[in-house]
Amino acid sequence: QVLLVESGGGLVQAGGSLRLSCAASGIAFRLYTMAWYRQAPGKQREWVAAITGGGTTNYKDSVKGRFTISRDNAEKTVYLQMDSLKPEDTAVYYCNAALGGSDFWGQGTQLTVSS
């Protein structure tokens, strides 16, 4: 059984920082590209950042320089360090694991940034 469990969401003031974690089980974690998506109220889910098994990272333009994605293959965990948070970052953040035709999602964790 594949499980992706996000944690670390919460309420933070604008300008603050928070780190999300996603612990994976049931997959060969090191082979998967791991990504974070988010979905704000009334909006479609959008891609935020991704990291390949080899450590190559990519970011949505609006989070470049503020967010950092990383992974610990030994712990089967992917992180999203979020700094200089803005109210528009408020959303439910989802962890995603992808490899070929396999695609798995976590249940999401809420981030609320107050102005």
Summary of the structure (lengths in Angstrom):
residues: 115
radius of gyration: 13.3
end to end distance: 40.0
largest distance: 40.3
contacts: 344
relative contact order: 0.32
helix: 8%
strand: 56%
